[in-house]
Amino acid sequence: MPLAIAITGPGGPEAMKAVDLPATEPGPGQARIRQSISGVNFVDIYVRSGLYPLPPGQSVLGFEGAGVVEALGPGGGELKVGDRVAYIGHPLGSYAEVRTLSTSRLVKLPDGVSERVAGSTMLRGLTAHMVLQKVYPLKAGEWVLVHAGAGGLGQLVTRLAKRIGANVISTVGSEAKAGFAYEAGADIVLLHTSEDWVEETRRIADRRGVHLAVDGIGGTMLSQTFAAVRPFGMVASLGQAAGPIPPIEIEELTAPRAIALSRPSVLTYANDPELYRQGTAALMEHLQDGLINPIGAEYELKDAARAHADLEAGRTTASVVLMM
């Protein structure tokens, strides 16, 4: 019987258990796919730990994956058995060898885009598209600050921002990770552990600060980041890998800063059919055009708990995946 990784309640990596998951026949508008890869993301950790509630009736983790269609229900649209597909979004369930889900969620992979690349890029790629096109439509010549620039999301945001023609300042937690951020295209890499990274960011960005700051670190980093943004700029808060974000007073955003704060959700973005279509189509074009999304660590499906522990502890760079 196909293998899956499930939880019955919130907890640490030890809460994740391998279970047998019977393959189900696809109903109307559904497809069953044999998966080859699943992405591992911080949002999975948020669900596992209880920060985000586990949806009723669901226990298998994971929001993105890729594989091959092996069965179709009535009304499957243009898909056919044997098509290579990828997806991101609700419902959970990508930590599984086989799963059945709506065909409206599936994106047919074009020639030249592998399941391995697509299945490790969908969530972060759509997040980067959301931030750079919807949250703050970035323009050539503008300045972007990308925290955790060596991570999977940080690298993708950097690469896409450079394709637009923007200038990128990345921050990393150690000198050892700086090379990954530079390889992704960052113009300048700073240590966010240094005392003067905010002042240095403002100095580099025309002595005014960046137009857009992308923060997936959370904790106290978000409030520090406000001071690195120029008036009428934007801060996008995408996660809290470093822990809960302390309450923010509206006065922190007002004059003389006069900046905006956004807390966008890629899962909400993916639930909008038109935004999902636009975002995934753009992502596929970038991947066909050579957009690189390196995989920093891969694990067998049965080792998903170790993948969570390594990602949570900051022992990984770039994307983290489970292979089936």
Protein Blocks (a to p, Z undefined) as FASTA:
>chain_A
ZZddddfbdcdfklpccdddddddddehiacdddfbdcddfklmmmmnomaccdehiabg
cjbdcdddfbdcehkljadehiacddedddehkbcfbdcddfklpccddehiafklmmmm
mmmmmmmmmmmmmmmccdehiacddehklbmklmmmmmmmmmnopacddddfbfklmmmm
mmnopabdcdfkbmklmmmmmmmnoonopfbdcdfkgmmllmmmmmmpcehiacddfbjf
nopcddddfklmmcfklpadddddfklmmmpmklmmmmmmmmmmmmmnopacddfbdcdf
klmmmmmmmmmnopagcjddddZZ
